Amino acid sequence: MADSVLLVFFFFFFSGVPLYTAFSHDQAAKTFIFRVDGESKPSIFPTHYHWYSSEFADTVEILHVYDVVFHGFSATLTPDKVDSILQNPSVLAVFDDRRRELHTTRSPQFLGLRNQRGLWSESDYGSDVIVGVFDTGVWPERRSFSDLNLGPVPAKWKGICETGVRFAKKNCNRKLVGARFFAKGHEAAARGAGPGIGGINETVEFRSPRDADGHGTHTASTAAGRYAFKASMSGYAAGIAKGVAPKARLAVYKVCWKNAGCFDSDILAAFDAAVADGVDVISISIGGGDGISSPYYLDPIAIGSFGAASKGVFISASAGNDGPNGMSVTNLSPWQTSVGAGTIDRNFPADVVLGNGKRLSGVSLYSGEPLKGKMYSLVYPGKSGILAASLCMENSLDPALVKGKIVVCDRGSSPRVAKGLVVRKAGGVGMILANGISNGEGLVGDAHLIPACAVGADEGDALKSYISSTSKATATIDFKGTVIGIKPAPVVASFSGRGPNGLSPEILKPDLIAPGVNILAAWTDAVGPTGLDSDTRKTEFNILSGTSMACPHVSGAAALLKSAHPDWSPAAIRSAMMTTASITDNRLQPMIDEATGKPSTPYDFGAGNLNLDLAMDPGLVYDITPADYVNFLCSIGYSPKIIQVITRSPETCPAKKPRPENLNYPSISALFPATSVGISTKSFIRTLTNVGPPNSVYRVRIESPAKGVKVAVKPAKLVFSEKTKKQSFVVTISADTRNIEMGESGAVFGSLSWSDGKHVVRSPIAITQIEPL
């Protein structure tokens, strides 16, 4: 895939023909997305649809027509037909329809939100703001979606409540103002019989906005769920469940289908609909399923996000769950806010008590009959050297070995909870799930169906050593319920996608982190809390982990900020969150990385952990206009024709090529060539807009990164008045390549902060050396 993208990029730049992302001699029909120059429509056709269906594809082949964030259509065609369409000069680009994956109660308090003060009271809880959630749909009967005491639907709402299987008009209300589902791309892929992809399986799915998976109900209620008293999952995390913006309105766009992912053609159609419907915020916990970040002009999520952001819609996107590997962050475009995941100060501890008296700490959400301190024989099937047995894969366990015992299973290759079912089927009484080196100490709670808990890699090694040291290893599991006040917190989740940005290293990603570990939120009635077919339990709430859970925290925060500051742009809202984010934990120490136990860096947490009370009144913001983003695209070498694929309209680039690092971003990423000898210097221009008291004076404070690096800022003082709302400054970074000592991540980090005595406007600085291409 990466090679073909590079080929295309080269071919397009030097031949002037349309972009095409696939080279295939297979003549099976499949779905393609076409970017068409909307201005080229011949006047004889009353609509673009008439034009497309007459000149490019038959009506039965066309799936979606796009006209709001993107001009064009998607259709199921043979590659030969695609080749002939590409001869038309109005066609600017064509992409394969790719499949994407989902990035799978105390958290509002932990963000600094307190009832009746600060952001929650000042914004009337965001009641005039509409959050669009792109996910697996919604279970509308949940208390989290009640419209009790909510005012009328905002007049700007232009959307619909689309009906379907078990979803009627009455399922929408003044809270859940709209719902749609998008299945044409998904069904076309099924007709093409892609590997492992079926159509809508009516036995487990609903052909409607109703949620058969649970993920969408969870993310929607995290962003904007109403107060739900006496909420818990089988007694765990008991308390009041509420979203970050409890009075904001929700619009649900079902683009993902149970066990089948989400297709670009459907996601792009949802962007088109959501912007036309009048949403203020889009929450998208979805990313590339192939580990490759496509260039912006080949990425329909980035393209749809640009169209939405240029119309004033804030885009919150999950940073992906492929951490702790470097460069694993996804949703990289500078007009999206990319959200990583951290822990909160609540946990669900379960101790493994060994026969030698040693206790190993783990976590669990098991809610069945406890073991009551009874000791059982302990066995590790992986001792045999058979990989499938070590992972407790289906039919891999010998009942003679595991019957009546607690079984140690290695994490990986199959769902964590499914391993417990394999143990139970073979006659085991309990399971201890041990992390390997890749997961380190990162733990998430699971609602196991047998007595089971998860332990980190170090505890797993200790467990296996104990089993090897004696012929009579025994253990029990002590489930401790819910514990609040855990320190340290937040900790960067080991799975959270990490920088640097593999597409535009001049833009630091992720942007920030938010709560994403063991989050309680509403759940569907269609499946049990584990999502496994064999789990018949019903629960109103469920506890999940992932950057999928962190993303809607930022979506809800954006709704509150938009409600309190209706004139702020999406970039201003992101700036307010980033420049006020915290980089310390509840011990007032630097945030720890769960994967290593060492202090984390901006490659892990971006600007820091979301702190909503401070974001309400940031003092100054770094604003960015759509024209600034166009200049950024020019700066990374995109031609006007390529840029038009992203922006909908023809663009021109400045005569003097801009520099990507001069995009007015709230963070600074300095790249120095690894080949340079001696002292190298780079300058960065930034502009701040005053959103605080009109007459203010800010002074700069620099936290220098490391030995061999110098950071200077001119001027060192910014004076704002009634007339002067914007002030620019220059940051100059000098790196002595002979003396610089890069950290483990290959970078060094510092920061610059502007303060007027009350506000602190902080920007992280990342400095790295790169090999020139």
C-alpha positions in Angstrom: 0.0 0.0 0.0 2.8 2.5 1.0 4.6 1.8 -2.2 1.6 2.3 -4.4 0.8 5.6 -2.6 4.4 6.7 -3.3 4.1 5.7 -6.9 0.8 7.5 -7.3 2.2 10.6 -5.7 5.2 10.6 -8.0 3.1 9.8 -11.1 0.5 12.5 -10.3 3.1 15.2 -9.6 4.9 14.7 -12.9 2.1 13.8 -15.3 -0.9 16.0 -14.4 -3.3 13.1 -14.5 -5.9 12.3 -11.8 -4.9 10.6 -8.6 -5.7 6.9 -8.4 -4.8 4.8 -5.4 -5.1 1.2 -6.8 -3.4 -0.6 -9.6 -5.3 -3.9 -10.2 -5.9 -6.2 -13.1 -8.7 -8.0 -11.2 -11.9 -7.1 -13.0 -14.2 -7.8 -10.0 -16.4 -4.8 -9.3 -15.6 -3.0 -6.1 -16.3 0.4 -4.5 -14.4 3.5 -5.5 -14.8 7.1 -4.3 -14.5 9.8 -7.0 -13.5 13.4 -6.4 -15.1 15.5 -9.1 -14.6 19.2 -9.9 -18.1 20.4 -8.9 -17.8 23.6 -11.0 -17.4 21.5 -14.2 -21.1 20.3 -14.3 -22.6 20.9 -17.7 -25.6 23.2 -17.4 -27.8 20.7 -19.2 -27.9 18.6 -16.0 -30.2 19.9 -13.2 -28.2 18.2 -10.4 -24.8 16.6 -9.9 -26.5 13.3 -9.5 -28.0 13.5 -13.0 -24.5 14.4 -14.3 -22.8 11.5 -12.5 -25.5 8.9 -13.5 -25.5 10.0 -17.1 -21.8 10.4 -17.8 -19.9 8.3 -15.2 -21.9 5.4 -13.8 -25.3 3.8 -13.9 -27.8 4.8 -11.2 -27.6 1.2 -9.7 -23.8 1.5 -9.4 -23.9 4.8 -7.5 -23.9 4.5 -3.7 -23.5 8.0 -2.3 -23.4 11.5 -3.9 -21.3 14.0 -1.9 -21.9 17.7 -2.0 -21.1 19.4 1.3 -17.6 18.6 2.6 -16.6 17.0 -0.7 -17.6 17.0 -4.4 -18.1 13.7 -6.0 -19.7 10.2 -5.6 -18.9 6.6 -4.7 -19.9 3.7 -7.0 -19.3 0.0 -7.4 -17.4 -0.5 -10.7 -14.9 -2.6 -12.4 -11.3 -1.3 -12.7 -11.7 -1.0 -16.5 -14.8 1.3 -16.0 -12.7 3.3 -13.5 -9.9 3.8 -16.0 -12.4 5.1 -18.6 -13.9 7.5 -16.0 -10.4 8.8 -15.2 -10.1 10.1 -18.8 -12.7 12.8 -18.0 -10.9 16.0 -17.1 -13.5 16.8 -14.4 -12.4 13.8 -12.3 -9.6 15.0 -9.9 -9.0 11.8 -7.9 -10.3 8.3 -7.2 -9.7 6.2 -4.0 -10.3 2.7 -3.0 -13.1 2.3 -0.4 -11.1 1.2 2.6 -12.3 -0.5 5.7 -11.6 1.3 9.1 -11.7 0.1 12.7 -13.2 1.5 15.9 -10.6 2.6 18.4 -12.0 0.7 21.0 -18.4 7.8 35.8 -15.8 9.7 37.7 -14.1 11.1 34.6 -16.0 14.4 34.4 -14.9 15.2 37.9 -11.3 14.2 37.1 -11.3 16.7 34.2 -11.8 19.5 36.8 -15.6 19.7 36.2 -17.5 20.4 39.4 -21.2 20.9 39.6 -22.6 24.5 39.5 -19.2 26.2 39.1 -16.7 26.8 36.4 -17.3 25.5 32.9 -20.5 23.5 33.6 -22.6 26.3 35.1 -21.3 29.1 32.8 -22.1 27.2 29.6 -25.6 26.0 30.7 -24.1 22.6 30.1 -23.9 23.2 26.3 -27.7 23.0 25.7 -27.5 24.9 22.4 -24.7 22.8 20.9 -25.2 19.6 18.8 -22.6 16.8 18.9 -22.5 14.4 16.0 -21.2 11.0 16.9 -19.9 8.7 14.0 -20.0 5.2 15.4 -22.1 2.0 15.7 -25.4 3.8 16.4 -27.3 4.3 19.7 -29.5 2.4 22.2 -32.0 5.3 22.5 -34.0 4.0 25.5 -31.1 4.5 27.9 -31.5 7.1 30.7 -28.4 8.8 29.4 -30.5 10.0 26.4 -33.5 11.3 28.3 -34.8 14.7 27.2 -36.4 15.5 30.6 -36.4 19.3 31.3 -34.5 20.1 28.1 -35.6 23.0 26.0 -36.7 22.8 22.4 -34.4 21.5 19.7 -32.0 24.3 18.5 -33.5 26.0 15.5 -30.3 25.5 13.5 -30.9 21.7 13.5 -31.8 20.6 9.9 -31.3 16.8 10.3 -33.7 13.9 10.4 -34.6 10.8 12.5 -34.1 8.0 10.0 -36.3 5.0 10.8 -35.5 1.3 10.3 -35.5 -2.0 12.1 -36.5 -1.3 15.8 -36.0 2.4 15.3 -39.0 4.8 15.0 -39.4 8.5 14.9 -40.3 8.5 18.6 -36.8 7.1 19.4 -35.5 10.6 18.7 -36.3 13.4 21.2 -35.1 16.8 22.4 -31.8 15.1 23.5 -31.2 12.7 20.7 -32.2 15.2 18.0 -31.3 13.1 15.0 -30.1 9.7 13.9 -29.0 8.3 10.5 -27.4 5.1 9.2 -25.0 4.6 6.3 -24.7 1.0 4.9 -24.3 1.3 1.2 -20.5 1.0 1.2 -20.6 -1.8 3.7 -23.2 -3.7 1.7 -21.3 -3.1 -1.6 -18.1 -4.6 0.0 -20.2 -7.6 1.1 -21.4 -8.1 -2.5 -17.8 -8.0 -3.6 -17.3 -10.8 -1.1 -14.2 -9.2 0.5 -12.4 -11.6 2.9 -14.3 -12.0 6.2 -16.8 -9.3 5.4 -20.5 -10.1 5.2 -23.5 -7.8 4.5 -25.7 -6.7 7.4 -26.3 -9.9 9.4 -29.9 -9.4 10.4 -29.6 -11.9 13.2 -27.1 -9.7 15.1 -27.5 -6.3 13.5 -30.2 -3.7 13.0 -30.7 -2.1 9.6 -31.3 1.2 11.4 -29.4 3.6 13.7 -30.0 1.1 16.6 -26.7 0.0 18.2 -26.0 -3.8 18.0 -22.4 -3.4 19.2 -22.4 -1.0 22.2 -19.5 1.1 21.2 -21.6 3.9 19.8 -23.9 4.1 22.8 -20.9 4.3 25.1 -19.1 7.1 23.2 -22.3 9.1 22.7 -23.1 9.0 26.4 -19.5 9.8 27.3 -19.7 13.0 25.3 -23.2 14.2 26.3 -25.0 11.7 28.4 -27.6 13.0 30.9 -27.3 12.5 34.7 -28.1 8.8 35.5 -28.4 8.1 39.2 -27.4 4.7 40.7 -25.3 3.9 37.7 -22.8 1.0 37.8 -21.7 -2.1 35.9 -22.7 -5.0 38.1 -21.7 -3.0 41.2 -18.4 -1.7 39.8 -17.9 2.1 39.5 -21.2 2.8 41.3 -22.4 6.5 41.4 -23.9 9.0 39.1 -23.1 8.6 35.4 -23.0 11.7 33.3 -21.4 12.8 30.1 -19.0 15.7 29.8 -21.7 18.0 28.3 -25.0 16.6 29.8 -27.3 19.1 28.2 -25.7 19.1 24.7 -27.8 17.6 22.0 -26.8 14.4 20.2 -27.0 13.4 16.6 -26.0 9.8 15.8 -24.5 8.7 12.5 -24.2 4.9 12.3 -21.2 4.2 10.0 -19.8 1.2 11.7 -21.4 -2.3 11.7 -21.0 -5.1 14.2 -17.8 -7.2 13.5 -17.5 -5.5 10.1 -15.7 -2.2 10.6 -16.6 1.1 8.9 -16.1 2.0 5.2 -14.7 5.3 3.9 -17.6 5.8 1.4 -20.1 5.7 4.3 -18.0 7.8 6.6 -17.7 10.5 3.9 -21.5 10.4 3.4 -21.9 10.9 7.2 -19.6 14.0 7.1 -21.7 15.4 4.3 -24.9 14.8 6.1 -23.7 16.0 9.6 -22.4 19.3 8.3 -25.6 19.9 6.3 -27.7 18.9 9.4 -26.0 21.6 11.5 -23.8 19.8 14.0 -21.2 21.9 15.9 -18.9 19.1 16.9 -18.0 15.7 15.3 -16.7 12.9 17.4 -15.0 10.1 15.5 -13.4 7.2 17.4 -12.3 5.5 14.1 -9.0 5.2 12.3 -7.0 3.3 9.8 -7.1 -0.4 10.3 -3.9 -1.1 8.4 -1.3 0.8 10.5 -0.5 3.1 7.5 -1.2 6.8 7.5 -2.2 7.8 4.0 -1.4 11.3 2.7 -4.2 13.8 3.5 -5.4 13.8 -0.2 -5.9 10.0 -0.1 -7.6 9.9 3.3 -11.4 10.5 3.2 -11.6 11.0 7.0 -9.0 13.8 6.7 -10.8 15.2 3.6 -14.3 15.1 5.3 -12.8 16.6 8.4 -11.3 19.5 6.4 -14.7 20.2 4.8 -16.4 20.2 8.2 -13.7 22.3 10.0 -13.8 24.9 7.2 -17.5 25.3 8.0 -16.7 25.9 11.7 -17.3 22.3 13.0 -14.8 21.0 15.7 -13.4 17.5 14.9 -12.4 15.3 17.8 -10.6 12.1 16.6 -9.1 9.2 18.5 -5.3 8.8 18.3 -5.4 5.0 17.9 -4.6 2.1 20.2 -1.3 0.9 18.7 0.9 2.4 21.5 3.4 2.2 23.1 5.2 1.9 19.7 6.6 5.2 18.4 4.8 6.9 15.4 1.6 4.9 16.1 -0.6 8.0 16.4 -3.4 8.2 13.8 -5.8 11.0 12.6 -2.8 13.3 12.0 -4.2 16.2 10.0 -3.7 19.6 11.7 -7.5 20.4 11.4 -8.4 17.4 13.5 -7.9 17.3 17.3 -6.1 13.9 17.9 -6.8 12.5 21.4 -4.7 10.0 23.3 -5.8 8.2 26.5 -4.9 8.4 30.1 -6.1 6.8 33.3 -8.3 8.3 35.9 -8.0 8.0 39.7 -10.3 5.0 39.9 -9.4 1.4 39.6 -10.8 -2.1 40.0 -8.0 -4.1 41.8 -7.9 -7.8 42.1 -5.0 -9.5 43.9 -3.6 -12.9 43.0 -2.6 -14.6 46.3 0.0 -17.3 45.8 0.6 -20.4 47.9 3.9 -18.9 49.1 2.0 -15.9 50.6 3.0 -13.4 47.9 0.4 -11.1 46.5 0.5 -9.9 42.9 -1.7 -6.9 41.9 -4.0 -7.0 38.9 -7.4 -5.7 37.8 -10.8 -7.2 37.1 -14.5 -6.4 36.6 -15.6 -10.0 37.4 -18.9 -9.8 39.2 -19.9 -13.4 39.7 -19.5 -15.7 42.7 -16.1 -14.9 44.4 -13.5 -17.6 45.2 -13.8 -16.6 48.9 -10.1 -17.2 49.6 -10.1 -20.9 48.6 -6.7 -22.0 47.2 -6.7 -23.8 43.9 -3.9 -25.6 41.9 -2.2 -23.2 39.5 -1.1 -24.2 36.0 0.5 -22.5 33.0 -0.2 -24.4 29.8 2.5 -22.4 28.0 5.1 -24.4 29.9 4.6 -27.1 27.2 6.1 -24.7 24.6 3.0 -24.8 22.5 2.0 -21.2 21.5 -1.7 -21.8 21.1 -1.9 -23.3 24.7 0.0 -20.4 26.2 -2.5 -18.0 24.6 -5.5 -20.3 25.7 -6.7 -20.4 22.1 -9.9 -22.3 21.2 -9.5 -26.1 21.7 -5.9 -25.7 22.8 -6.2 -26.7 26.5 -6.0 -30.3 27.8 -8.9 -30.8 30.2 -6.7 -33.3 32.1 -4.2 -30.5 32.8 -6.6 -27.7 33.7 -9.7 -29.2 35.3 -10.4 -27.7 38.7 -7.4 -25.3 38.4 -6.7 -21.6 38.0 -5.0 -21.3 34.5 -2.4 -18.6 33.5 -3.1 -17.4 29.9 -0.8 -15.1 27.9 -2.5 -12.0 26.4 -2.8 -11.6 22.6 -4.2 -13.2 19.4 -7.8 -13.7 20.8 -10.2 -11.5 22.9 -9.1 -11.3 26.5 -12.5 -12.5 27.8 -12.8 -15.3 25.2 -9.7 -16.9 26.8 -11.7 -17.3 30.0 -14.4 -19.2 28.1 -11.8 -21.6 26.7 -10.6 -22.2 30.3 -14.1 -22.8 31.5 -14.9 -25.2 28.6 -11.8 -27.2 29.6 -13.0 -27.4 33.2 -10.8 -24.7 34.7 -12.2 -22.7 37.7 -10.4 -19.3 37.1 -7.9 -17.5 34.9 -5.0 -15.1 35.3 -4.3 -13.1 32.1 -0.6 -12.2 31.9 0.7 -9.3 29.8 3.7 -9.9 27.5 6.5 -7.5 27.0 4.6 -5.6 24.3 1.7 -4.7 26.7 4.1 -4.0 29.6 2.3 -2.9 32.7 -0.8 -1.6 30.8 -4.0 -3.1 32.3 -7.7 -2.7 31.5 -10.6 -4.2 33.4 -12.8 -6.8 31.8 -16.2 -8.2 32.8 -15.0 -11.8 32.8 -17.4 -14.7 32.8 -15.3 -16.8 35.1 -13.2 -15.6 38.2 -10.3 -13.9 36.4 -8.0 -11.0 36.5 -5.3 -9.4 34.4 -1.7 -8.8 35.6 1.2 -6.8 34.1 4.3 -8.3 32.4 6.4 -8.2 35.6 3.7 -9.8 37.7 3.2 -12.4 35.0 6.9 -13.3 35.0 6.8 -13.6 38.8 3.7 -15.9 38.5 5.4 -18.2 36.0 8.6 -18.3 38.1 6.6 -19.4 41.1 4.9 -22.2 39.0 8.3 -23.4 37.8 9.7 -23.4 41.3 7.3 -25.9 42.8 5.3 -28.9 41.8 2.4 -27.8 44.0 1.7 -24.2 42.9 -1.6 -22.8 44.3 -3.4 -19.5 44.1 -6.6 -17.7 44.6 -8.0 -14.3 43.3 -9.2 -11.6 45.7 -11.6 -9.2 44.0 -11.5 -5.8 45.7 -14.3 -3.9 43.9 -13.9 -0.2 43.1 -11.1 1.9 44.6 -11.1 5.7 44.2 -8.2 8.1 44.8 -5.6 6.0 43.0 -2.2 7.7 42.7 -0.5 8.4 40.4 -3.2 9.6 38.0 -3.4 10.4 35.2 -0.9 7.9 33.7 -0.5 7.7 29.9 -2.2 4.5 28.8 0.2 2.0 27.3 -2.0 1.4 24.3 -2.4 5.1 23.5 -1.1 6.1 20.0 2.3 7.9 20.2 4.2 10.5 18.3 6.0 11.6 16.4 3.7 12.4 13.5 4.6 10.1 10.7 3.0 12.2 8.0 3.9 15.8 9.0 6.6 15.7 11.7 6.4 19.5 11.9 3.0 19.1 13.6 3.2 17.5 17.1 0.6 14.7 17.5 -1.3 13.6 19.6 -2.7 17.0 20.6 -3.6 16.0 24.1 -4.9 13.1 26.2 -8.2 12.6 28.1 -9.7 9.8 30.2 -9.7 6.6 28.3 -9.1 3.7 30.7 -12.0 1.9 32.5 -14.6 4.4 31.6 -18.2 3.8 32.7 -20.9 4.8 30.1 -24.2 3.6 28.6 -24.4 0.3 26.8 -26.7 -1.6 24.4 -29.1 -4.3 25.3 -28.2 -6.2 22.1 -25.0 -7.8 23.7 -23.5 -8.5 27.1 -20.7 -6.4 28.6 -18.0 -8.4 26.9 -19.6 -8.2 23.4 -19.1 -12.0 23.0 -22.0 -13.9 21.5 -22.0 -16.3 24.4 -22.4 -13.5 27.0 -26.1 -13.3 27.6 -25.9 -10.8 30.5 -27.7 -7.4 30.2 -26.3 -4.2 31.6 -27.4 -0.6 31.3 -23.8 0.6 31.7 -20.4 -0.8 30.7 -16.8 -0.1 31.4 -14.5 0.2 28.4 -11.0 1.4 27.6 -9.4 2.8 24.5 -8.7 6.1 22.8 -12.3 5.6 21.5 -13.3 6.5 25.1 -10.9 9.5 25.3 -12.1 11.1 22.1 -15.7 11.8 23.2 -14.4 13.4 26.4 -12.8 16.1 24.2 -16.0 16.2 22.0 -18.1 17.0 25.1 -15.5 19.5 26.2 -15.6 21.2 22.8 -19.4 21.4 23.1 -19.1 23.2 26.4 -16.5 25.6 25.1 -18.5 26.3 21.9 -21.6 27.0 24.1 -19.7 29.4 26.3 -17.8 31.0 23.4 -20.0 30.8 20.3 -17.6 33.0 18.2 -14.6 30.7 18.8 -13.3 28.8 15.8 -12.5 25.0 16.0 -8.8 26.0 16.2 -9.4 28.4 19.0 -11.3 25.7 21.0 -8.4 23.3 20.5 -5.9 25.9 21.5 -7.8 26.6 24.7 -7.7 22.9 25.6 -4.0 22.4 24.6 -2.5 25.5 26.3 -4.2 24.8 29.6 -3.7 21.0 29.7 -1.9 19.7 32.7 1.4 17.8 32.5 1.5 16.7 36.1 -0.4 14.0 38.0 -2.3 14.1 41.3 1.0 13.8 43.1 2.1 17.0 41.4 4.8 15.0 39.7 5.4 14.6 35.9 2.9 12.2 34.3 4.1 8.6 34.1 4.0 6.4 31.0 2.2 3.2 31.9 4.3 1.2 29.4 7.7 2.1 31.0 6.9 3.5 34.5 9.1 6.4 33.5 8.1 10.1 33.0 6.1 10.5 29.8 6.8 13.1 27.0 4.9 15.2 24.6 5.2 12.3 22.1 2.9 10.4 24.5 0.5 13.1 25.8 0.9 16.0 23.3 0.2 19.2 25.3 -1.0 17.3 28.3 -4.2 16.0 30.0 -7.4 17.9 29.3 -8.2 20.4 32.1 -11.6 21.9 31.4 -11.9 24.5 34.1 -8.8 26.2 32.9 -9.8 25.8 29.2 -12.9 27.9 29.8 -10.7 31.0 30.3 -7.3 30.4 28.5 -6.4 34.1 28.2 -4.9 33.8 24.7 -5.5 31.4 21.8 -3.6 30.3 18.7 -6.2 30.7 15.9 -6.0 29.1 12.5 -8.2 29.9 9.4 -9.0 27.6 6.5 -6.6 29.7 4.4 -3.8 29.0 6.9 -4.4 25.2 6.4 -4.2 25.7 2.6 -0.8 27.4 3.0 0.2 24.5 5.2 -0.7 22.1 2.3 1.3 24.2 -0.1 4.2 24.1 2.4 4.4 20.3 2.3 4.7 20.2 -1.4 1.1 19.6 -2.5 0.2 21.2 -5.9 -3.0 23.3 -6.3 -4.7 20.4 -8.0 -3.9 18.0 -5.1 -5.0 20.6 -2.6 -8.3 21.0 -4.5 -9.0 17.3 -3.8 -9.0 18.2 0.0 -10.5 21.7 -0.1 -13.4 21.4 -2.7 -12.3 24.7 -4.4 -9.4 25.6 -6.7 -6.5 27.0 -4.6 -3.3 29.0 -5.4 -0.1 28.7 -3.5 2.0 31.8 -2.5 4.9 32.6 -4.8 7.3 32.1 -1.8 6.8 28.6 -0.5 5.6 28.7 3.1 7.2 26.6 5.8 5.0 23.9 7.5 6.3 24.7 11.0 4.9 28.2 10.7 1.3 26.9 10.8 -0.1 28.8 13.9 -0.2 25.6 15.9 -0.3 25.6 19.8 2.7 23.3 19.9 6.2 23.6 18.2 8.1 20.7 16.6 11.6 21.6 15.4 13.3 19.2 13.0 17.1 19.4 12.4 18.9 17.4 9.8 20.9 14.6 11.3 23.7 15.2 8.8 24.3 18.9 9.9 27.5 19.6 11.8 27.8 22.3 14.5 25.1 24.7 15.4 21.8 24.7 13.4 19.1 27.3 13.9 15.4 27.4 13.1 12.8 30.2 13.6 9.1 29.8 14.1 6.4 32.5 13.8 3.3 32.4 16.0 0.4 34.7 16.6 -1.7 34.9 19.7 -5.2 36.3 19.9 -6.4 37.8 23.2 -9.7 36.3 24.5 -9.3 37.5 28.0 -9.3 41.0 29.6 -8.7 43.6 26.8 -5.8 45.4 28.5 -3.3 42.6 29.3 0.5 42.2 29.4 2.0 38.8 28.9 5.6 37.8 29.6 7.3 34.7 28.3 8.9 31.9 30.3 11.0 29.3 28.6 11.7 25.8 29.9 14.8 24.9 27.9 14.9 21.4 26.5 18.4 20.1 27.2 22.1 20.5 26.9 23.0 21.6 23.4 19.7 23.4 22.8 18.9 27.1 23.2 15.4 28.7 22.8 14.9 32.4 22.4 11.6 34.3 22.0 11.3 37.9 20.6 9.6 40.0 21.9 9.6 38.6 25.4 6.6 40.8 26.3 3.2 41.0 24.5 1.0 44.0 25.2 -2.7 43.7 24.3 -5.3 46.5 24.3 -8.9 47.3 23.1 -7.3 48.0 19.7 -4.6 45.4 19.7 -6.2 41.9 19.9 -3.4 40.0 18.1 0.3 39.9 18.7 3.0 37.9 16.9 6.3 36.6 18.1 9.3 34.6 16.8 10.8 31.6 18.5 14.4 30.8 17.6 15.7 27.3 18.4 19.5 26.6 18.1 20.8 23.0 18.3 24.4 22.1 18.7 24.5 18.7 17.1 27.9 17.9 18.7 26.5 18.3 22.3 22.8 17.5 22.0 21.7 14.3 23.8 18.4 12.9 22.4 16.2 11.0 24.8 14.9 7.4 24.4 12.2 8.7 22.0 14.8 10.3 19.7 13.8 13.8 20.8 14.3 16.4 23.5 11.4 18.4 24.9 10.8 21.8 26.5 8.1 24.4 26.5 7.3 28.1 26.3 4.6 29.8 28.4 3.0 33.2 28.3 1.6 34.5 31.5 -0.2 37.7 32.7 -0.1 36.6 36.3 -3.4 34.8 36.1 -3.4 32.9 32.9 -0.6 30.5 31.7 -0.6 29.8 28.0 1.8 26.9 27.6 3.1 25.3 24.3 5.2 22.1 24.3 8.4 22.1 22.2 9.8 19.0 20.6 13.2 18.9 19.0 14.4 16.0 16.9 16.9 15.1 14.2 15.7 13.5 11.0 17.5 11.9 8.1 16.9 13.9 5.0 14.9 12.1 2.3 
